[in-house]
Amino acid sequence: MPGLIAAHLKPWIESWISDNRMSLADVRSWAVHPGGPKIVSAVGEALGLSAEALAPSRGVFAEYGNMSSPTVLFILRKLRAEGAPRPCVALGFGPGLVAEAALFV
């Protein structure tokens, strides 16, 4: 999965976010579902995200592990508690490499 994310995520997310009249540079925080460390790293590399941008996802994974779908909610809760700026993009990945995204403005 990390290879597929690295190859296909950026064009997809750029197209999706432009439908919302935004660019990647406009996104101020990220909630990346940590299916595992390699997934988070692949997202970071594909989108050019800093270690700081991925810290909430890595922190939740380190504390709780991969809790399946609810994991991204824990990341969003962490971002909210930290007063993370918006807009925020939440990303999740599923079997067969289904990607889902939500934009919080």
C-alpha positions as CSV (number, residue, x, y, z in Angstrom):
1,M,0.0,0.0,0.0
2,P,2.7,2.6,0.7
3,G,3.9,2.3,-2.9
4,L,0.4,2.9,-4.2
5,I,0.0,5.9,-1.9
6,A,3.3,7.4,-3.0
7,A,2.4,7.0,-6.6
8,H,-1.2,8.1,-6.7
9,L,-2.2,10.1,-3.7
10,K,-0.9,13.6,-4.7
11,P,-2.7,13.8,-8.1
12,W,-5.9,12.6,-6.5
13,I,-5.8,14.9,-3.5
14,E,-4.8,17.9,-5.6
15,S,-7.8,17.3,-7.9
16,W,-10.1,16.7,-5.0
17,I,-9.0,19.8,-3.0
18,S,-9.1,22.0,-6.1
19,D,-12.8,21.1,-6.4
20,N,-13.1,23.0,-3.1
21,R,-11.3,26.0,-4.5
22,M,-8.1,25.2,-2.5
23,S,-4.6,24.0,-3.0
24,L,-2.4,21.8,-0.8
25,A,-0.7,24.9,0.4
26,D,-4.0,26.1,1.9
27,V,-4.3,23.1,4.2
28,R,-3.1,24.0,7.7
29,S,-3.4,20.6,9.5
30,W,-3.7,17.0,8.6
31,A,-5.4,14.0,10.2
32,V,-3.8,11.0,8.4
33,H,-5.2,7.6,9.5
34,P,-2.1,5.7,10.6
35,G,-2.6,2.2,9.3
36,G,1.0,1.8,10.2
37,P,4.2,3.9,10.2
38,K,4.9,3.1,6.5
39,I,1.5,4.5,5.5
40,V,2.1,7.8,7.4
41,S,5.5,8.0,5.8
42,A,4.2,7.4,2.3
43,V,1.6,10.1,2.8
44,G,4.2,12.5,4.1
45,E,6.5,11.8,1.2
46,A,3.8,12.0,-1.4
47,L,2.4,15.3,-0.2
48,G,5.7,16.9,1.1
49,L,4.4,17.1,4.7
50,S,6.6,17.9,7.5
51,A,7.3,15.7,10.6
52,E,5.3,18.3,12.6
53,A,2.3,18.0,10.3
54,L,2.3,14.2,10.8
55,A,3.1,14.3,14.6
56,P,-0.6,14.0,15.7
57,S,-1.1,10.9,13.5
58,R,2.1,9.3,14.7
59,G,1.3,10.2,18.3
60,V,-2.1,8.6,18.2
61,F,-0.6,5.5,16.6
62,A,2.1,5.3,19.2
63,E,-0.4,5.6,22.0
64,Y,-3.3,3.5,20.8
65,G,-2.1,1.6,17.7
66,N,-4.4,1.1,14.7
67,M,-7.9,1.0,16.0
68,S,-9.4,0.8,12.5
69,S,-11.9,3.5,11.5
70,P,-12.1,5.3,14.8
71,T,-8.3,6.1,14.8
72,V,-8.9,9.2,12.6
73,L,-11.4,10.5,15.2
74,F,-8.8,10.3,17.9
75,I,-6.4,12.3,15.7
76,L,-9.1,14.9,15.1
77,R,-9.7,15.1,18.8
78,K,-6.0,15.6,19.4
79,L,-5.8,18.3,16.7
80,R,-8.8,20.1,18.2
81,A,-7.4,19.9,21.8
82,E,-4.1,21.4,20.4
83,G,-6.0,24.2,18.7
84,A,-4.7,23.1,15.3
85,P,-5.5,25.6,12.5
86,R,-8.0,25.0,9.8
87,P,-8.6,24.0,7.1
88,C,-7.8,20.4,8.1
89,V,-7.9,17.4,5.8
90,A,-8.6,14.0,7.2
91,L,-7.4,11.0,5.2
92,G,-8.2,7.3,5.6
93,F,-7.3,4.2,3.6
94,G,-9.0,0.9,3.3
95,P,-8.8,-2.5,1.7
96,G,-7.9,-2.5,-2.0
97,L,-6.5,0.9,-1.4
98,V,-9.7,2.9,-1.1
99,A,-8.9,6.4,-0.1
100,E,-11.3,8.7,1.7
101,A,-10.9,12.3,2.6
102,A,-12.8,15.0,4.5
103,L,-12.2,18.7,4.6
104,F,-12.9,20.7,7.8
105,V,-12.9,24.4,7.3
